Amino acid sequence: MPYQEDFAVEQFMDKYETSIVHNMGETCCYSLNLDEVYQLTGEKFSFDGTVRLTYGSIKGSEELRSLVAAMYSNESIKLTKDNVLITNGAIGANFLVNYTLVGPNDHVICVDPTYQQLNSVPKMFGADVDLLELKREDGWTPNLSNLEDLIKPNTKLVVINNPNNPLGSVIPTEQLKKVAALCKRHGIYVLSDEVYAPLFHSCSPPQSFCQLYSRGIITGSMSKAYSAAGLRLGWIVSQDVQLLKDAASRRDYNTISVSQVDDHIACYMLRNRKAILERNLKLCKENLETLESFVASSEGRFSFVVKPLGGAVCLVSVNGIEDTEKFCASLAEDYKVLCVPGEVFGRPGTIRIGYGNSAKDLENALPILQQAYDEWTIKVKISSL
């Protein structure tokens, strides 16, 4: 059987997210309903009630793939529907890229910290995985010299995450170009998980990696930036059409197609993406200001590992508490507030906070987080007497 690690972040969230009141573990921008999309855009959703509920288009509808292709095109790179494959969420897209490219005797390099799937799945397919540690002195972005040192003759894939989950750091275009040039010299594919793009609320948006390199592969979805995680719809985009054909062939074994209803809703939302993104960028920016004020007034209880530039999550140090897994369990069980412990990212002493949820939920949750911290530290002091 393939080796499979426990998916720590998902298992922690699954354990608590249905029983809490305030959700700072949420990683998506506050979910929309179709009436709210209509209010934002002026276009009312419609679906032909006479359509038979059969399978959807196998690769995704032509309209949806064309809409996604246009999102990743620029003046020099004109992508078409043939450069896009629709998947069951970004999680399905990431899995499918590995299923297509990675096997025993291959070597994969993955940034760390990141979403656990990105480094665990290559191991499932028998690959040797090395982690490229992101460090403060490098702006929490990949160090090119360290990356080159990790490359081996059998390196098949380099995996990056932009914006980063859990840090919220962003790799700028010039650095992405250097990663592309390095990997091109060695003939290595690059998977860039861009599920949080284009939520660049505190920096200039970098280019998508699929625009920079013929072997660049990006994954994205409707979940994070477009507030529609319930659609379970994502995509793979690449200049490498043959790679997408190979991925589509493998996809037949576990997906067949996404729901044609989900496909139709995704088209409706992406036709109106500008209004949705304006709403979500504003939400993230304002909520981040709320979080920054909380951290600044916490008298050293909390501090940012790095101030996030993009996405809807960040990593916060919980000063004086090393076992943040136990702290977050208590926070969920006793205070009904969900945060994700840094242990699931290999970073004890920290918590991941999502700030894309409703402003009211964040404002109500933060004082409870501070109360839980104070009561936890008092208990620790008493127990040590």
ZALOPA-73704 format. One record per atom (N, C-alpha, C): x, y, z. Coordinates in steps of 0.001 Angstrom, whole numbers, padded with zeros to 6 digits, always signed. Layout:
# ZALOPA-73704
XYZ...
# end
This chain:
# ZALOPA-73704
+000840-001211+000000+000000+000000+000000+000867+001249+000000+000385+002348-000634+001149+003595-000596+001266+004119+000831+002405+004704+001127+002607+005330+002438+001794+006616+002502+001050+006799+003579+000234+008003+003714+000338+008554+005122+000800+009796+005229+000840+010475+006522-000558+010963+006888-000835+011060+008179-002077+011697+008605-002066+013157+008170-003201+013623+007676-003319+015009+007203-003666+015874+008416-002629+016320+009119-002793+016884+010462-003704+018105+010492-003528+019024+009560-004311+020259+009596-005789+019965+009356-006090+019093+008404-007485+018784+008116-008123+018006+009262-007360+017100+009873-007919+016309+010959-008212+017165+012185-007343+018139+012460-007601+019026+013595-008856+019853+013334-008970+020414+012131-010135+021240+011823-011410+020408+011800-011337+019212+011217-012518+018351+011157-013037+018015+012552-012123+017894+013507-012505+017504+014865-013349+018579+015544-013084+019848+015209-013684+020929+015994-014605+021876+015220-014494+021947+013895-015128+023075+013209-016655+023047+013226-017264+021906+013538-018727+021878+013604-019266+022179+014999-018378+022292+015989-018847+022491+017366-018453+023848+017942-017731+024666+017174-017284+025960+017694-018287+027066+017310-018105+028235+017914-018960+029386+017624-018236+030387+016732-016952+030600+017007-016157+031577+016250-015035+030848+015514-014962+031087+014213-014064+030290+013381-012917+031126+012825-011799+031162+013557-010581+031770+013027-009670+030710+012404-010195+029492+012292-009504+028463+011535-009882+028503+010070-010932+029243+009749-011408+029347+008372-010332+029942+007469-010134+029316+006319-009080+029763+005401-009622+030473+004170-010932+030461+003992-011542+031077+002807-012069+032466+003141-012237+033273+002112-012977+034514+002312-014442+034169+002569-015075+034998+003384-016429+034752+003873-017340+034292+002731-017923+033112+002903-018670+032475+001819-019847+033331+001364-020044+033322+000058-021151+034050-000557-022313+033105-000824-023527+033658-000874-024633+032930-001474-024977+033600-002806-025807+032955-003590-026065+033454-004945-026810+034785-004928-027652+035006-003922-028326+036302-003816-027311+037424-003580-026290+037143-002776-025255+038154-002516-024419+038427-003761-024161+037398-004554-023434+037621-005811-024255+038534-006717-025554+038312-006765-026439+039175-007559-026387+040621-007053-026407+040799-005732-026331+042149-005165-025006+042826-005501-023931+042046-005540-022614+042601-005867-022480+042959-007336-023096+042154-008195-022785+042226-009624-023911+042751-010496-025141+042599-010042-026275+042992-010872-026694+041931-011868-025961+040815-011935-026341+039718-012834-026998+038624-012009-028241+038297-012369-028969+037271-011625-028592+035890-012147-028389+034961-011238-028042+033596-011626-029255+032897-012213-029026+032157-013285-030110+031368-013875-029562+030024-014325-030405+029033-014265-030024+027698-014731-031244+027074-015383-031062+026561-016569-032151+025979-017343-032696+024742-016627-033921+024853-016159-034516+023763-015401-034817+022525-016216-034705+022618-017541-034966+021445-018381-033700+020628-018656-032533+021135-018199-031270+020431-018448-031240+019129-017655-030886+018049-018335-030760+016763-017667-029532+016766-016759-029673+016215-015569-028577+016220-014604-027657+015023-014836-027051+015034-016009-026094+014009-016372-024690+014497-016030-023668+013761-016488-022300+014191-016235-022051+015562-016855-021149+016320-016219-020703+017567-016812-019663+017308-017888-019199+018374-018527-018126+018254-019515-016904+017641-018839-016288+016673-019488-015249+015884-018840-014065+016743-018407-013598+017631-019256-012463+018492-018910-012901+019799-018261-014212+019992-018134-014758+021282-017743-015356+021935-018972-016408+022705-018808-017057+023324-019968-016099+024261-020691-016346+024457-021978-015497+025362-022760-015552+026776-022191-016737+027203-021751-016844+028554-021188-015995+028690-019931-016078+027718-019042-015325+027806-017793-013828+027777-018055-013376+026864-018907-011942+026789-019187-011445+028058-019878-012283+028650-020718-011892+029904-021376-011818+031054-020376-012750+031083-019429-012715+032121-018393-011463+031991-017537-011118+030767-017159-009915+030549-016348-008672+030907-017152-008620+030499-018420-007462+030815-019267-007252+032320-019367-008329+033069-019496-008215+034527-019602-007649+035139-018330-007944+034542-017179-007438+035051-015906-005921+034970-015819-005330+033991-016505-003890+033766-016406-003141+034189-017668-003814+034866-018570-003171+035364-019781-002678+036786-019566-001630+037155-020301-001177+038546-020322-000767+038899-021745-000095+040039-021928+000227+040489-023281+001150+039525-024011+002029+038857-023285+003001+037971-023933+002574+036507-023934+001724+036119-023000+001272+034729-022904-000248+034700-023059-000701+034161-024181-002132+034044-024445-002542+032581-024288-003185+032290-023182-003623+030930-022914-005040+030714-023444-005352+029466-023753-006678+029104-024241-007264+028022-023351-008476+027610-023697-009133+026549-022921-008310+025271-022893-007459+025061-023904-006633+023851-023946-005512+023870-022914-005280+025023-022305-004266+025151-021252-004855+024969-019859-006122+024556-019795-006838+024473-018515-007512+023111-018379-007410+022537-017190-008145+021320-016843-008878+021581-015535-010192+021364-015535-011006+021596-014347-010952+020361-013443-010883+020608-012141-010688+019530-011168-011642+019677-009993-011617+018686-009134-012414+018715-007909-011653+019503-006844-011706+020827-006947-011008+021699-006015-009520+021760-006303-008826+022690-005635-007367+022767-005771-006710+021544-005154-007344+020968-004147-006768+019772-003530-006740+018619-004533-007776+018531-005364-007777+017543-006434-006766+017871-007508-006580+019161-007774-005602+019589-008776-004182+019239-008341-003850+019538-007091-002506+019230-006585-002235+017725-006612-003229+016958-006214-003072+015501-006219-002849+014997-007639-003618+015532-008577-003541+015068-009956-002200+015408-010598-001644+016569-010283-000320+016926-010807+000715+015915-010334+000677+015573-009059+001619+014581-008531+001373+013204-009138+000122+012827-009272-000245+011541-009871+000294+011440-011300+000318+012569-011997+000761+012598-013388+002277+012593-013515+002966+013284-012616+004400+013522-012790+005308+012669-011915+004865+012337-010721+005783+011844-009686+005645+010336-009485+006786+009680-009333+006783+008248-009061+008001+007837-008264+008147+006542-008001+009329+006044-007292+010608+006459-008007+011625+006723-007215+012950+007154-007703+012990+008613-008145+011856+009323-008054+011866+010762-008321+012191+011523-007038+012650+012747-007226+012972+013631-006108+012143+014897-006248+011557+015337-005139+010711+016533-005115+011226+017480-004041+011255+018768-004361+011625+019812-003399+010381+020647-003130+010057+020855-001859+008854+021599-001494+009184+022632-000430+008649+023836-000592+008862+024873+000419+008233+024440+001740+008767+024988+002831+008285+024672+004172+008415+025914+005048+007354+026336+005770+006082+025651+005913+005175+025860+004702+004227+024951+004579+003216+025073+003543+002063+024140+003879+001068+024132+003047-000068+023220+003177+000448+021794+003063+000142+020972+004046+000791+019663+004168+000635+018794+002930-000487+018899+002238-000694+018072+001051+000458+018187+000060+001045+019374-000040+002050+019632-001067+003329+018841-000855+003650+018502+000394+004845+017672+000617+004517+016224+000961+003284+015950+001368+002920+014575+001727+002568+013722+000510+001853+014294-000448+001398+013498-001591+002553+012941-002422+003627+013718-002696+004742+013108-003443+005307+011864-002763+005312+011856-001430+005793+010673-000706+004886+009471-000958+003588+009727-001087+002647+008649-001357+002963+007944-002672+003494+008700-003622+003824+008128-004930+005262+007624-004993+005913+007564-003831+007226+006943-003752+008398+007870-003938+008152+009172-003994+009241+010125-004219+009990+010427-002928+011230+010821-003090+012046+011355-002001+011791+012856-001950+011416+013373-000787+011039+014786-000661+012003+015511+000263+012567+016617-000230+013368+017519+000592+012600+018818+000789+012710+019378+001993+012021+020624+002315+012969+021805+002180+012504+022836+001509+013234+024093+001379+012672+025051+002421+013407+025227+003502+012899+026014+004623+012847+027496+004272+011699+028100+004518+011540+029540+004351+011986+030226+005635+012807+031273+005488+013419+031904+006654+013162+033403+006675+013201+033943+007890+012980+035371+008079+013957+036211+007270+015245+035798+007268+016266+036605+006582+016077+036630+005070+015262+035713+004548+014963+035691+003113+013581+036262+002817+013004+036930+003806+011658+037469+003612+010596+036388+003535+010902+035219+004120+009980+034079+004111+009623+033653+002687+010580+033784+001784+010433+033334+000406+011615+032430+000063+011560+031662-001024+012614+030682-001315+013986+031317-001524+014981+030770-000851+016374+031172-001055+016904+030395-002257+017314+031118-003306+017699+030471-004565+018941+029606-004410+019891+030060-003602+021108+029280-003389+020791+027970-002678+019933+028044-001666+019542+026829-000944+018742+025885-001837+017907+026469-002694+017147+025649-003634+018083+024895-004575+019068+025596-005110+020000+024953-006043+020787+023840-005349+021131+024057-004082+021875+023033-003335+021069+021743-003163+019743+021856-003163+018891+020683-002958+018646+019889-004242+018915+020498-005385+018628+019834-006660+019546+018633-006866+018930+017531-007293+019650+016291-007588+019416+015913-009055+020179+014958-009571+019950+014526-010958+018527+014015-011209+017879+013476-010165+016530+012925-010340+015431+013856-009834+015766+015136-009619+014732+016077-009169+013711+016270-010282+012468+015961-009981+011393+016018-010980+010528+017256-010839+010357+017704-009578+009360+018734-009316+009800+019614-008157+009628+020922-008328+009770+021897-007246+008377+022444-006956+008020+022521-005676+006676+022938-005280+006762+024213-004452+006049+025241-004903+005962+026501-004171+004497+026820-003920+004260+027855-003130+002915+028197-002681+002859+029718-002594+002054+030354-003456+002105+031810-003559+000710+032395-003768+000187+033117-002740+000700+033389-001403+000810+032117-000565+001675+032212+000454+001970+031043+001267+000891+030800+002319+000537+029552+002475-000286+029079+003584+000628+028218+004456+000947+028638+005686+000183+029506+006580+000709+030931+006761+001810+031302+006100+002497+032551+006447+001827+033802+005891+001273+033703+004690+000785+034897+004016+001875+035664+003305+003094+035112+003255+004179+035760+002509+003940+035582+001015+004541+036479+000221+004338+036482-001231+005691+036523-001924+005874+035667-002918+007102+035659-003714+006937+036663-004847+007784+037697-004925+007638+038702-005982+008046+038157-007346+007635+038857-008386+007855+038393-009757+009322+038144-010061+010214+039054-009669+011628+038895-010013+012206+037625-009414+011774+037288-008211+012266+036058-007596+011656+034829-008268+010398+034923-008655+009768+033829-009389+010502+033564-010698+010922+034630-011366+011661+034471-012623+012980+033736-012393+013619+033995-011264+014878+033308-010954+014633+031828-010668+013534+031531-009974+013173+030128-009747+012921+029440-011087+012205+030130-011975+011908+029567-013296+013185+029308-014080+014105+030273-014065+015359+030118-014817+016186+028958-014277+016248+028835-012951+017007+027747-012336+016407+026395-012712+015100+026279-012609+014451+025001-012917+014510+024688-014410+014479+025707-015240+014607+025483-016685+015968+024894-017024+017021+025393-016367+018369+024868-016620+018464+023380-016307+017687+022954-015328+017751+021554-014895+016594+020712-015449+015703+021325-016220+014584+020583-016787+013570+020109-015772+013377+020896-014713+012505+020507-013603+011145+021196-013749+010081+020445-013504+008751+021044-013446+008605+021849-012151+007744+022861-012195+007422+023643-010999+005907+023655-010821+005459+023220-009654+004053+023330-009273+003913+024513-008327+003128+025491-008734+002864+026660-007899+001401+026625-007470+001181+026331-006195-000170+026357-005644-000541+027824-005435-001451+028310-006276-001851+029722-006239-003313+029857-005832-003736+028988-004916-005132+028969-004521-005548+030281-003851-004591+031003-003249-004920+032284-002610-004746+033479-003544-004202+033272-004732-004152+034356-005705-005565+034522-006281-005988+035736-006574-005253+037000-006535-005554+037860-005310-005512+037268-004123-005731+038038-002892-004422+038687-002444-003954+039645-003216-002734+040381-002869-003164+041754-002350-003503+041801-001074-004107+042989-000490-003088+043978+000053-001835+043537+000244-000835+044411+000872+000457+044480+000071+000410+044129-001214+001593+044197-002071+001147+044221-003525+002089+044506-004420+001796+044435-005849+001643+042974-006253+000641+042643-007058+000449+041240-007451+001610+040735-008302+002203+039605-007945+003230+039005-008797+002583+038303-009984+003403+037979-010974+002895+037196-012090+002593+035768-011645+001643+035161-012329+001397+033745-012115+002547+032946-012715+002905+031850-012053+004064+031084-012502+003838+030453-013869+002595+030203-014239+002339+029594-015545+002668+030550-016686+002843+031830-016387+003243+032809-017402+004755+032863-017591+005507+032261-016676+006954+032465-016626+007770+031303-017168+007153+030132-017326+007952+028939-017616+007057+027904-018287+007552+027302-019354+006743+026332-020102+006427+025087-019281+007266+024779-018302+006997+023650-017409+006435+024115-016068+005941+025325-016026+005271+025826-014836+003822+025370-014821+003379+024923-013675+002018+024416-013494+001423+025148-012304+000247+025729-012466-000383+026376-011315-001704+025685-011012-002077+025727-009752-003381+025231-009332-004126+026354-008624-005430+026353-008797-006270+027361-008158-007663+026801-007960-008548+027609-007382-009903+027108-007148-010863+028255-006870-012121+027889-006727-013173+028835-006381-013264+029056-004876-012465+028353-004089-012681+028299-002643-012241+029551-001901-010969+029917-002027-010383+030923-001144-010729+032341-001578-010289+032713-002774-010454+034096-003232-011865+034396-003706-012615+033344-004088-013932+033564-004687-015086+033145-003780-014785+032774-002536-015817+032564-001509-016820+031479-001869-016357+030434-002573-017288+029394-003016-016682+028007-002824-016218+027731-001597-015602+026428-001322-016582+025282-001530-017871+025556-001352-018870+024503-001496-019027+023990-002909-018515+024713-003886-018583+024215-005262-017645+023041-005481-016575+022940-004698-015548+021915-004889-015053+021917-006327-014598+023077-006772-014168+023226-008160-012851+023980-008215-011875+023377-008888-010564+023990-009052-010046+023776-010453-008739+024062-010647-008175+023950-011992-006665+023791-011959-006176+023231-013050-004751+023198-013361-004563+024028-014616-003541+024891-014608-003227+025707-015790-001749+025553-016101-001438+025339-017374-000040+025218-017792+000074+025496-019283+001253+025995-019690+001547+026109-021117+001754+024737-021746+002053+023737-020939+002359+022386-021406+001059+021615-021652+000570+021675-022886-000705+021043-023220-000631+019526-023081+000517+018938-023417+000653+017485-023300+000547+017038-021845+001114+017813-020942+000990+017495-019521-000475+017456-019107-001258+018424-019597-002673+018467-019247-003426+017286-019852-003028+016863-021049-003643+015669-021643-003332+014437-020795-002082+014336-020341-001699+013213-019480-002478+013250-018165-002637+014450-017615-003388+014591-016363-004854+014217-016568-005417+014624-017700-006819+014299-017987-007015+012790-018096-006025+012103-018664-006103+010647-018789-006131+009984-017419-005316+010474-016496-005289+009910-015147-006521+010309-014345-007017+011477-014619-008183+011998-013911-009416+011131-014136-009473+010439-015285-010616+009578-015582-010850+008535-014499-009787+008182-013781-009888+007109-012795-010497+007553-011464-010543+008869-011191-011058+009254-009870-012030+010426-009881-012220+011079-011021-013107+012240-011024-014173+012163-012114-013831+011741-013297-014668+011779-014501-014986+013228-014857-015854+013877-014070-016160+015289-014339-016565+015953-013035-016542+017277-013028-017165+017993-011922-018642+018150-012255-019433+018497-011266-020864+018689-011475-021113+019794-012493-022022+019551-013432-022338+020595-014405-023016+021792-013733-023684+021553-012602-024284+022672-011862-023182+023536-011256-022187+022905-010640-021053+023646-010085-020305+024401-011181-020120+023754-012322-019462+024382-013469-020222+025638-013883-021547+025536-013933-022384+026667-014353-022290+027816-013346-022320+027485-012061-022200+028526-011032-020821+029179-011091-019782+028376-011292-018425+028924-011386-018309+029891-012558-018908+029553-013698-018902+030477-014845-019571+031796-014473-020709+031700-013827-021440+032895-013387-020579+033766-012482-019881+033145-011541-019074+033914-010598-017812+034475-011254-017180+033714-012130-015954+034208-012767-016243+035278-013814-017429+035248-014401-017810+036368-015284-017879+037665-014482-018139+037526-013203-018293+038679-012308-017174+038741-011271-016020+038212-011632-014937+038069-010665-014455+039408-010113-014500+040459-010914-013987+041751-010458-014725+042215-009207-016034+042158-009225-016821+042612-008072-016587+041715-006861-016475+040416-007087-016243+039482-005982-014873+039722-005360-013866+039921-006198-012520+040155-005678-012422+041491-004953-013101+042507-005448-013106+043799-004752-013683+043627-003353-014761+042883-003248-015376+042616-001939-014409+041890-001015-013719+040884-001543-012865+040055-000695-011540+040728-000356-010998+041508-001270-009788+042272-000953-010073+043291+000143-011215+043945+000052-011622+044911+001077-011818+044209+002421-012470+043052+002395-012708+042288+003620-011394+041886+004276-010463+041349+003484-009182+040904+004042-008376+042084+004579-008369+043173+003834-007590+044335+004262-008126+044896+005575-009426+045035+005687-010022+045592+006903-009881+044627+008080-010073+043347+007834-009919+042367+008915-008474+042261+009377-007539+042393+008434-006126+042369+008816-005794+043570+009693-006380+044719+009405-006175+045894+010255-006698+045623+011667-007842+044965+011765-008385+044590+013077-007429+043661+013813-006904+042690+013098-005974+041735+013702-004673+042419+014109-004184+043322+013274-002953+044050+013608-003142+044882+014869-004289+045524+015003-004563+046320+016207-004603+045432+017441-005199+044267+017298-005257+043316+018411-003855+042882+018827-003030+042509+017865-001666+042059+018168-000867+043184+018816-001004+044395+018272-000242+045535+018796-000626+045863+020233-001883+045625+020592-002355+045959+021943-002304+044768+022899-001734+043656+022445-001760+042435+023261-000649+042393+024307+000175+043434+024366+001239+043547+025371+002173+042339+025341+002521+041929+024127+003496+040857+023968+002935+039453+024003+001650+039327+024215+001066+037977+024220+001204+037328+022838+000940+038129+021811+000940+037622+020444+001814+038509+019564+002394+037904+018519+003165+038665+017530+003119+037919+016203+003165+038672+015113+003173+038046+013793+004518+037375+013541+004501+036153+013031+005734+035567+012503+006201+036414+011332+005274+036794+010478+005512+037751+009404+004168+038395+009087+004182+039687+008838+002939+040340+008446+002533+039842+007062+001316+039315+006929+000907+038753+005639+000723+039830+004576+001139+039503+003365+000982+040393+002219-000145+039948+001299-000508+038680+001396-001554+038148+000535-002249+036982+001200-003327+036531+000567-004088+035419+001108-005026+035847+002215-005473+034873+003002-006433+035143+004072-006047+034464+005375-004769+034051+005485-004286+033420+006715-002928+033998+007091-002583+033851+008364-001261+034274+008829-000855+033389+009998+000426+033412+010300+000966+032641+011420+001347+033619+012526+000829+033367+013717+001009+034267+014855+001702+033509+015982+002765+034089+016527+003445+033499+017677+002618+033725+018936+002484+032662+019742+001788+032745+021027+002877+032721+022085+003308+033890+022487+004507+034006+023307+004274+033454+024712+005162+032549+025117+005060+031929+026428+004308+030618+026441+003724+030224+025314+003034+028930+025230+003711+028112+024140+004364+027045+024545+005070+026204+023577+004156+025154+022955+003282+024554+023766+002397+023506+023255+001104+024146+022759+001165+024684+021555-000014+025368+021022-001072+024381+020535-000714+023124+020369-001733+022134+020000-002711+021932+021158-002184+021787+022366-003057+021658+023537-003835+022954+023775-003163+024086+023566-003835+025375+023750-005005+025512+022778-004791+025166+021503-005856+025298+020506-006990+024306+020761-006655+023128+021285-007703+022172+021648-008569+022737+022771-007926+023332+023777-008667+023961+024869-009476+025150+024364-008887+025919+023469-009572+027080+022900-010867+026653+022216-010813+025550+021483-011999+025061+020781-013006+024424+021734-012519+023614+022659-013414+022861+023541-014036+023732+024626-013241+024619+025206-013695+025387+026367-014199+026785+026017-013726+027332+024906-014079+028712+024553-014815+028809+023220-014918+027694+022520-015652+027615+021249-015090+028540+020174-013761+028673+020183-013055+029451+019158-012054+028524+018481-012061+028525+017159-011145+027653+016422-009978+028439+015841-008768+028038+016226-007527+028424+015560-006773+027129+015275-005854+027168+014347-005107+025960+013981-003729+026013+014625-003329+024963+015349-002020+024984+016010-000876+024896+015015+000193+025614+015317+001360+025616+014442+002039+024273+014333+001766+023366+015270+002363+022027+015215+002046+021325+013903+000874+021588+013322+000513+020892+012080+001342+021395+010903+002050+022500+011095+002980+023018+010083+004431+022880+010532+004638+022122+011619+005989+021993+012156+006466+023242+012858+005537+024072+013353+005885+025338+013999+005197+025457+015352+005609+024671+016370+005010+024809+017702+005250+026211+018253+004357+026632+019127+004463+027980+019677+003790+029026+018817+003097+028579+017767+002386+029504+016882+000975+028981+016635+000125+029865+016126-001207+029467+015670-001465+030119+014318-002216+029412+013480-002657+030020+012222-004015+030652+012439-004115+031910+012056-005376+032640+012157-005847+032988+010754-007096+032637+010470-007720+033061+009225-008461+034363+009454-008221+035338+008578-008866+036651+008764-009746+037020+007566-010169+036022+006800-011044+036290+005665-012509+036076+005975-012804+035593+007182-014190+035333+007562-014901+036653+007860-016108+036592+008349-016864+037821+008585-016166+038700+009620-016258+040006+009423-015619+040955+010336-016166+040798+011752-017458+040567+011858-018078+040435+013178-017529+039223+013913-017355+038118+013207-016843+036904+013846-015431+037125+014369-014592+037780+013564-013220+038057+013992-013203+038983+015203-013995+040034+015156-014032+040999+016262-014498+040345+017559-015417+039408+017467-015909+038719+018665-014931+037670+019173-014175+037068+018252-013288+035965+018633-012003+036438+019291-011460+037567+018860-010143+037990+019341-010097+038242+020849-011078+038924+021454-011033+039077+022920-011103+037736+023654-011825+036775+023086-011903+035453+023714-010554+034755+023626-009860+034934+022505-008512+034373+022363-007592+034921+023449-007664+036218+023705-006811+036803+024739-007207+036304+026127-008506+036181+026362-008970+035634+027644-008450+034214+027840-008528+033398+026803-008048+032015+026887-006554+031975+027166-005813+032867+026528-004362+032953+026762-004087+033269+028230-004756+034276+028753-004507+034693+030138-004851+033573+031123-005970+032926+030913-006375+031861+031828-005468+030641+031693-004987+030379+030499-004048+029270+030286-002737+029520+031024-002210+030721+030894-000918+031020+031529-001036+031023+033048-002187+031436+033582-002400+031369+035035-002391+029915+035501-003085+029042+034751-003108+027612+035100-001707+027016+035087-000914+027401+034094+000454+026882+033986+001280+027325+035185+001132+028592+035584+001883+029101+036734+001485+028378+038016+000180+028154+038190-000297+027472+039397+000209+026033+039438+000178+025363+038283+000597+023958+038247+002089+023785+038481+002848+024862+038263+004301+024766+038449+004734+025076+039878+003781+025502+040729+004120+025835+042123+004389+024577+042945
# end
